[in-house]
Each structure stands twice: as structure tokens, then as C-alpha cells.
Amino acid sequence: MKRIFLSLISFAFAGFAESQHVFPELVVNFYDQASQSQDPDAIVVPASPIKYDVLFIGGTDEVVNADGTKALAKEWQDFTGYLPINGRSDSGYVIVNHEQMVSDKVNGDGGGMTVFTVYFNQSLQKWTVVDDAKGKFRNVDFSSVGGTGANCGGIQTSWGQVFTAEEWGDAFSSNSIISAQGIADTSDFTVTSFNGSTVNETIPRYKNYQYMVEVDVQACKAIRKNYNMGRYDHEGGWIASDRKTVYLSDDYSGGAVLFKFVADKPEDFSKGQLYCYKQSADGKSGSWVALNMDLNTMLNARKEAWKLGATCFMRLEWVEGINDDIVFITETGRGKSQSVKSALLAGGQLANHLVQLDVADGKLDSTFTDMYGRVLRLNTKTGVVESAIEGGGPLAVDYVPTKNHLSSPDGLASIAMEGRVFLAINEDMNPNGMPANPRHFSNVMNEIYILDVTGDEQGKKYSVDELRRFAVGPKGCETTGGRFTPDGSTYFVNIQHPSTSNPAPFNHSVTLAISGYRTIFNQSYMSETASSESVLDQETLGIYPNPASREIHLSKEIDFALYNNSGQRMIVQRKANRLDISDLSQGIYFLVTETGESHKLVIE
């Protein structure tokens, strides 16, 4: 577990070396004290409930095609789907997208998708991939729709439909560019059907990318490209309970548009109407404007939306509704100066919260820096789009590893358990620099947070301090595509494009099944709240464990050090009130404050 749940502690030494003279290596040996009868005042941290299983390794595992041919799997896993077999949470189909664009004569050029069957082996207490007559890892055939490129996010419906999203707009701006990306066939493509009608319109090959593509998971083949949902940088989507209304995101930095598609019939998206979102000038309402439903308009959906006055955002990524009224959308931001002038000149209108960023630099010039991004909330009843939680945290110059730092939120997943609703948030951290990338990360290392959104409503604001960090990915990666089993007992997630210098298997993109999240989501909030109430009113230092997230919490910010029972100094932290212990071995430790106060800590 240490490889994926890398402790932030390992990065603490550089930041706090100047205070280590307060906590010297100790010549005393704590062995006698540690070996005495059980200390009733000791802080005991039970073993963590979290464990993970590696299911699928890109670039290492082989995938098989319908004709029996095999080749190494592509990498850069992004979207994850889990389709339960007969509603079960212990067996189902796992679906992963491959955002990586490569030339592949066996599996198909461009991006791709892999499907495999998994079950939870009760005797081994681990998730296992089934190797059956169809093959262990099965490649999805997209040849009938002209192939796919950069399969990024997607949609999994509540009734079992799956869509894969094609992104990477710059990669599909001309035939010469798609050829350089490894796509061999640059011949014109004929669209035979559009929005419920038969057509025979020929388009340049590069315009046949950047769509939502429906997939038959069990047959491992594409059903159709949904040209009627528009061509733009597709990332995420979420479908309401009417099984007709689809909210769609656009991962574009120069003026992204929020779209909505409404099908004519439930569960049938072959025909419908596409809309773009238009916010009121004061940001207190919004409306949906219909686009012309012809193929040419759909081929240029974003630009056509600008002409209609669509609201412009800064890279919209995943979409997750917790009910029909409240839909969360990650706006991952752009950690460098970015212009949206072209969008505004074409008729688009800058989102109200981004206007404030534009004004912040003292000039309203449509060029601004959105360093951290945010999670937006759409109220579908009122049309209000607002920030639910702003990214950020402690400045890089005074960063404390135990404090939350949210930057470039990307993937979203939600789970409802025992009357509570939790939102899991993955980081992208595309900017790859301070302060977007905290000082203690020598390379991009993204975190996963959970947020209790029970009872969420319009106008509610969350702070970064309310997030609970429960996973940190290996260096260089994105943690993305999170998906829960129906009962919340397992969370499937991808580790995308990690550093090739990491120890195996995390030198490749991997798909994981992580168990123990039901315990975390229910106990970490409840036990932490109860524990904090019992210690925070004390004048003396109060300490309490949070075993679910493998943390020690202090009732106030102080300087302290952690020693093992031989007197060896393990960790030094300054101005901290939380200690991540996920990378420490079981045993007995002693937490010593700057005033010399000592507390015994037992990690089971």
C-alpha cells in the first residue's frame, strides 16, 4: 500500500530542517517504557482498513481483439466504468479509456478502450480478473465509427449504457496533424446518419473525432458516434433520472462551453436537441439556448454556441449529479496566463466568477490566470452556476504538508451510503508549478479528496479545510476515473501516466481496485467530529487518531517531532495540527512537542 498511498511525511524534511535543532536525536532508549504493561494514556491507531489490488497495467498486459489477435495494451487510462453483473458489488465489467494516442495496427490507431471482467475472491480477499473464453483483457473495436482519438472521460448510465469521450482538440485540427499523431487513415469519412435521419455527408477525417461515442461493453464494439451532441473537447457527462437529459462538459482553455442534450426518447440518444448554457450578467440565473440541429452546426458546436452568447468557462472536466437538482462540474482552471479573447469576440460571455479574476489584475483584458480551478455547482431548477469550492490552500512559501491543497480538480464520483452523500475529487494539476503544485511535491503528485455533500443546496460554500485527503498518487500521475461499486465497498481508479522512474508497477498507467472506502466514508467524518469535540475545548494539547485516513490530529498547531522507540527522530513538522502516518510501520512511537511534552503512539 505504501507505493500508492505515498505519505506526505517523506517530503517534510526539506521544509522544516531549520527547526530540527529543537528536536535532536535522543540518546535515551524508549524500549523499557515501550515494553511495560499497556499504557492507558497511549494513543492507539488501529490498522488501516484500506487495501488495493492492481487489476490492469497499460503497456504491460496484453489485450485481445474479436479476431483473436493480441497486442500490448495502450496506456494513459482515464475514464473508469463498473457495470455490475446482476446488480452485484462483487462482480462486474470494468471499462477503462486510453487517452494515449498511438499508431497501432492491431488494436486500432488513436486512443481506445479496454474491458475486463472482475470478481471479489472471498477466500483470497482480493479482486481478481477473470480469464475466460473471450480473453482476459478485451480491446473495444471502434472501426465501424472511423476510430477514436484520445479517449478521455465519458458517461456511465444507471441502466448500463457507456459512452467514451474524445478530447484533445488541438490533435484533430487537420489531417496532417492526426497523421503525425499516428492515425494512418486520413481519407474522407462518410456520416451515414445524423439525429435520427439518414444522411450521406462526407467530412474530412480529422472532423470525425471529438465526440461522445456509445459502446456495447459486452460485445466490445462501438455502437455510434453521437454527432448530435456536438464536436468539441468532450470530457465528462451525467444523465438525469429522466434518462433523456445529458449535461456535457468541454475541456477547452480558450472559452469552454457547458452543453445540455435532451433526447426525444429515454435511453435513446440517436435523436434530440443540443443546448448551450447562457448565464445572466449578474450570475444569479441562467438559461439554455438551442443550437440548430444540422450536421454543420454540430461540427462547429463550440463556435456556434459562442455566436449565441454562450457563457465561457476555463476547462470544464467531469460532471457528477447527486440528484436531478444539483450537478457538480470541475473547472480545472489553467495555472498560467490564458486568453479568452477569441471566444468573446465571437460572441461568448465570460462566466461571472472569471470576470472577477480578470478584474483582479487591474485590467479587464480577457487575459488572466486561473491558478487552482474549482468545483462548480449547477442548480438545474434555477439555472445558477456558481463555485461550490475554490481550489487553493496554503501558499507554497509556507506550505504545511498536513494541510489541504486543492489544485486543478478533475475527476468526480459520488456515492450515497446510509443517508449521506460523498463526492470524491481527483486532481489533475496540469500547471505543474508552484503555487499550483505545492512545494513538497518535487514532481506532480496528485491527491484524491472526499467531501461530504449531504444536503447540498444552491449558495452553499465549502472550504478546502473541509476536504478529507485519503489517497496520494505516485509521482507524475493523475489519479482519475474514480468509480464506486453500488454498495460503496470498492473504489476503482486509474493512475495515469506516472513517472517512468517509479518502482513497478507504478512506472506504467495502472487500474486499481481499492477496498475499505465504505469504512472511511462513514467513520472518518463521524468519528473525527466526535473526537474533535472532546478535545478542542481543552487548554492542553489534545491528540486523537483517525485510523480510517491514517492520520493523527492535534487540537492546535504546534511544532513537534516523532521518534521511534529507539529514540531515532523520524519526522519533524512545524505549525501543524495533523500528521499523516500512512507510510509508517506498525510499532510504538513518541510524539514530542517543542515544549517537551511527550505522547506515546501505538500504530497497529
N, C-alpha and C positions, 0 to 999 in steps of 0.2 A: 504494500500500500504506500510505502514511502516514496516510490518513484512518481506516482501521480499526485498524491496529496503532499506535495513538497512543502515543507514548513517554511514560513516566512522568517523563522528564527535564524536560519542559516545566513541570512543577509543582514543580520542586525549588527554584527561586529564592526563593520566599516563605519556605520553611522554613529556608534556610541563609544568608540575607542577612547575618546578624550575623558570619559568618566570612569574608566576601568580601574584607575588607581584607588578609587573608593572601595573597590571590591577585589582585593588581592587573592591570589591562590592561597588556600588555607593549609597550614602545616598540621592542623588537627585532623584526626580521622573520626568520621562520624559513625564508624562501624558499631561501636559499643552502644551508642544511643539508638542506632537503627535496628539493632538486633534485640533490644529489650522487648518486653511484652508490649502488646499493641497499645499505641499511644491514642487515647481517646480524643485528643485535640488535633490529631493528624488530618490533613486534607486528603481524602481518598478519591481518586479518579478511576471509576470502573473502565474496563476495556471498551474500546470504541465499537459500536455496532456496525460500522461501515466496512464493507469488503467489496472488491471488484474482480471481475473476470474479463480477460481480454478475449473478444469474440472474433475480430476480423482485423487483419493487418494489410493495409494498402501497400502495393509494390512488393509484397512477400507471398501472400496467399494467391492461389490460382482461382480464376473464375471459369465457369463452363458455359458455353453457348448452347442454343437449342440443337444445333447440328453436331454437338459433341466436341467441338474444338475448344481448346483451353489456352489461356494466356494469363500472365500476371495481372492482378487487379490494378486499376488505376488508383491514384491517391487523392488526397485533399477531401476526405469525407466531410460532408456538411450536414444537410438535412438528414434526420433520422425519423423513421416511421416504425411503429409497432402495431401490427394488426393481430389482435388476439384470435386464437383458434377457439371457436365456440364460446367467445367471451372470457376466456381464461386469462389469468395474470401470470401463469407459469408456463405457457407455451404459445407461440405465435410466429409470425413472419416479421423479421427485421428488414427494413429497407434503408439503404444509405445512398445519398447522392455523391458524385465525384465532381468537384469543381475544377479539378485539374484538366487542362486542355492538352491533349497529346495526339500524335498520329498513331493509330492502332488498327492494322488491317484485320486483326482477328476480332477484337471486341467492338470495333467501330471508332472512327475518328471523333475528336472533340471530347466532350465530357461523358458522363454515363451514370449508371445506377446499378447497384448490386442488391440482390435479395437472398436471404438465407433463413432457414427455419431453426428456431431455438426452443429449448425447454429447460426448466429448472430441475436439475437432478437432485432429488431429495436425499439420496444416500451420500452423494458427494458434497451436497450443499453448495452447488455451483451451477452457473448457466453453461449449457453445452450446445454446440452447433450440430444439427442433425446432418449426417452424410447419407442421403438416400439416393434413389434411382435417378433423380433429377440433378444430382451433384450437390456438393456441399455449399459452394458459393456460386450463385447463378447470375449471369450477366443479362441485363434487360436489352432487348432488341429495339432500337429506335429507327431502323432503316425505313419503315413504312411512312414515317413522317419527315424523312430527309435528314435524320440525325439530330443530335442535340449538342449544345456547347455550354460549358461552364455551368453544370447542374448544381445550383446553389441551394436556396431554401425550397419551400414547397408547401403543400397542404395535405393533411390527413383528415379525412372527414370522420364524423362519428359513426357512419354506417359502412366504412371500409374503402371508400374511394381514395386514391392517392394521386396527387399532381406533383410534378417536378418543375422547378422554376429555372429558367435560363436567364443568366445575368450578363455581366461583362460587356456593356455597350460598346466600349472602345474596340473590343476584339471583333466586332461584327459591323464595321462601318464601310467595308469594301471587300470585294473578292480577293484582292491581293493580300489584305490583312488576314483574312481567315485562312488563306493558303499558308501564310507564314506561321499561323497558329497550329498547323498540322492537319488541316482539313483538305483532303486530296481532291474531292469532287467540288468544283466551283461552277458547274453548269447551272443554267437556269432551273428553277423549280416551279412546278405547276400546282397551284392550290385548287383542289377539286371541289371543296365545299366550304361555305362560309356562312355562319349564323343561320343554319337551318336550310340553306338553299344550295343547290348545285351550281358551282361556278367552275370555270376553267381559265383561271387567270395566271399568267406566267410572271414570276417575280425573280429578281436576281437572287442567287443562292444566299448571299450574306443577309438578306432580309427575311430569310426563313429561320432565323434564330431570334432569341429573346421573347419567349412566350411561356405561358403555363401549358404544360403537356400532361394529359391524363394517361395513366399507366394501369394496365391489368397486372397486378402484382403476382398472382398465381401463375399466369401464363408467361410472365416476364417479357411483355411486349407493350409497345406504345399503342394507345387507342386513337388519340388525335391531338393535334396542336390546337389550342383554343385561340385562334386568331381574333375572335370576337372579344377577348379580354384585353386586347391591345398588345403592341410591341413596345417594350421599354425594359429597363433593368429590373426584371422580376426578382423578388426575394421571398417575401412571405405572403401568407394569406390565411384567412379564417372565415368559416362559413357559419352563418346564423342557424338557429333552430328551425327556420322555415325551409331549410335545405335548398334555398334559392339564392340568398343574398351573400355575396362574397366580398370581403374587404381585402384590397390588394395594395402592396407597397412597391415603391420604386426606389432602388438603391442608387441614386444619382446625386452627385455633389453640386451640380450647377443649377438646381431648382427642381428637386424631386416632387412628384405629384402623388397624392393619395387618391386611389381609384376605388370604385364600387361597381360590381357587376351583379345584375339581378336576372336570373334565369327565368324563362317562361314557365318551366315545369320543375318541380322539386327533383333533385338528383340528376337532372339532365341539363348540362351546361352547353349543349350544342347550339342553343339559341337563347338570346336575351339582350339586355341593354347595358352598355357601359356608361358610367358617370365619373366625373371628376369633382373633387371637393373644392368648395369656394368659401373661405372664411369671411365673416363680416369684418369691417375695418377695425372695430374695437375688440375683436376676438371673442365676443360674448355669444356668438351664434355662428351658424354655417349652413350651407345648403349644398345639394348635389345637382350638378349641371350635366344634362345628357349630351353625349357625343353622337355625331352622325354614324349610323351603323352601316358603313360601307368599308370595303377592304382597304382602300387607300387611306382613309382616316385612321384605321386601326394600325396600319404600317407606320404611322407617324403619331401615335396616340399622345405622347407627352407634348409635342409641339402644338398639336391641335387643342389640347387641354389648356396650354398657355394662352392661346388665342381667345379662349372662353373666360379668361380671368382666373384660372385655377390658382390655388394657393401653393406657394413654393416652399419646400422643406429642405433640410440638409441630410440627405441619405437616409431614407426610411428602410428599415430592415424587417424584422419579424413582426407578425401580427398575432395577438392572442386575446380572444374574448373570454371573459369569465362568466358572462351571461349576455343576453341579447342587447342590454343597455350599455354595458361597459366593455370597451375594447382597448387593450393596451397595444402600443406601437413603439418600437425602439427607433429613435432618431439618433443614429450613431455619431453624428457630427463630423467634423473634419478639423483635425488638430493643426491646421495651417491656414494661412490667408486664402480665402476662396471667394471667387466672384460669381454672382448670380445675375450679372448684368444682362446677359443674352436672354435669359428667361423673362426678366422684367421688361425688356424692350419688346419682346414678343407678345406681351400682354399679361404675363403672370404677375401675381401679387405675393410679396414676401410675407410669410407667416408672422403673426403678431409678436411672438416671443423672439423671433430672429431679427425683427426690426429693432428691438431693444439692444441686441448685440451689435447691430450695425451702427446705432447711435453711440454706443459706449466708447468707440474710439474717437469721438469728437467730430465725426463727419459722416453724413448719410450718403455713401457712395456705392452701396450694394456689394462691397467687399469687406469681409470680416472673418474672424477666426472663431470657430465653434470648437473649443478645445476638448470638452469632455462628452458632449452629447447628453441625452436624457431619455427617459421613458415617457412617452406621451399617453394621454388618455383621450379617447373619443367617446363622447356620450351620444349614442345613436338617436336618442329621443330629441335632444336639443340642438344637435349639430356642433356642439362645442368641442374643439380640440385644444387641449391645454397640457402643460407639463405636470406630470404626477410626481416625478422625482428628477432633480437635476443632478447630472454627474459631477464629479469633483471629489474633494476631500482635503486633507492636509496638504499644504504646499510642499513641493519637492524639497525645498530647502530645510524644512523642519519635519519631514515625514517620519511618522512612527509606524513601524510595520504592523502593529496590532490594531491600528485604526483603519477604518474602511476607506477605500479609494475606488470609486466607480468611474470608469472611463470607457467610452465607445461601446455602450451596451448594444448587443446584437441579438443572439438567440433568446427566445422566450418559450416557456412552457408553464402550464398551470395544472394544479391538482387540487381537488376538493376531498377532504378527509375529515370525518367526524365533525361536520358543521363548520369547518374552517377552510379557507381558500388560500393557497400559497402560489406565488409566482416565482419561478426560477429564472434568473437573468444571467446570460453568458456575456463575457466581454470579448470585444474584437481588438481594441487598442491599436487600430490601424495607424495612428500617428507615429508610434514608435519613437517617442522622445519625451523629455520632461517638459512641463509637469504632467502631461497626459500619461506618460509612463513613469511610475514612481521611481525614486532614486534607488531603492533597494533591489530593483529588478535590473540586473546587468544586461538582460536581453528580454524581449517581450515575453511575459509570463502572465497569462490571463486567469482571472478568478471566476468562480460561479457563486452567486449570492442567491439567497431566498428572501422573499418579502411577504409578510402576512398581509393580504389584501382583503381579508374578510370584512364585509360591509362597506367596501369601497363605493364612493359616490363622487359626483361632479364637485370640483373645488377642493377635494382633499389633497393635501400635500404631504409627501413623505420626505424624510431626510436620509442622507447617506448613512447616518448612525443607526437607523432602524433596520438596515440590511444585516443579514447573517451570512458571513462567508463560510462555506462548507467545503470548498474544493479549490485548489490552485493547480493549474496545468503545468506541464513541463515547459522548459524554455522554448521560446519561438513559436508557440502554438496559438491557435484559437480553440477555446472549448465551445463546441457548437452542436446544434441539432438535438438538444435535450428532449427526451420523450419518456413519459411515465407509463408503467403498466396501469391498467384500470384501478387497481387497489392501492397504487402508490408505493408498493413494496420495492420496486426496482426502477432505476432511472438509467436509460440508455443515453449515451453521449459520445460524441466524436472528439478526438484530439487531432486537430487539423494542422498540417504542415509544421510539425515541431522541428526544432533544430536537429540536423543530421548528426550532430556531435553528442546527442543524448544517448544514454545506455538503451539497448534494445529492450522492449520493442518500441520505445518512445522516440526512436530516431526515424520512425515512419508514422504516417497517419494511422490511427487505430480507432476501433469502435469498442466501447466498453459497456458492460452491464454492471451497474453499481447498486448494491443492496444495502439496506439499512436506513433508507431515507424516510420511510414511514416513521421510524423511531425519532429521527432528527426533527422532522417537521412538526410532530406533535409534542415531543418532550422538550426540545430546546427552547421554544418560546415559553411554554408553560412553566417548566422548572426554573428557567432563568428569571422569569418575572417573580416567581415566589421567592427564590433565593435572594434576589437583589433587594426585595422589600425588607428582608430580615436583617440585612447588613448595612444598607446605605444610610440608615439613621444613626449608626454608631460613630462616635468620635474617633475611636481607634480604627486601625486598618481592618477592614472586613475582606475575607477571601472566600470564594466559593467556586466549585468546579462546574463545568458544563461538559459532561462526558460525551454528549451526542456530537458536539462540534470539536471536541478535544481542545478545550480552552480552559484557562484559569482566569477568573475575573476578580479584580480588586475594586474596593469601594471608592478609591480615589487614585489620581495619577501621581506616581512617585517614581524615583529611581530605585532599581532593585537588581539583584543578581540571583542566578540559580546555580546551586552546587550539587554535585552528586555526593554519595555518602562517603567518598574518599577525600572530600574537600576540594575536588577539581572544579574550577569555575567553568560552567557550561554556557551560560547566557548572561549578558548584561543588557539592560534596557533602561532608557531614561524617559521620564514623563509619560509613562504608560500605565494603563489600567486593565490590560488584557494580555495574556501570554498564550501563544499557540504552542501546544505540546505534542502535535501530531507526529513529529519526527523524533520524539524521544523514546528510548527503550523503556520497558517496564522496569520498575525499581523504586528506590527511595531517594528523594532529593530534598534539598533545603532551600527555601526562598528567603533571602536575606535583604532587608531594606537598607537604605542609606543611613538610617539611624541605628542600625544594628539589630533590629527586631528580626527574629528568625521564626519561620513556619515550616513544619515538616510536611512534605508532599509525597504521597504514595501513588504511583502510576501502575495500575494493574494491566 
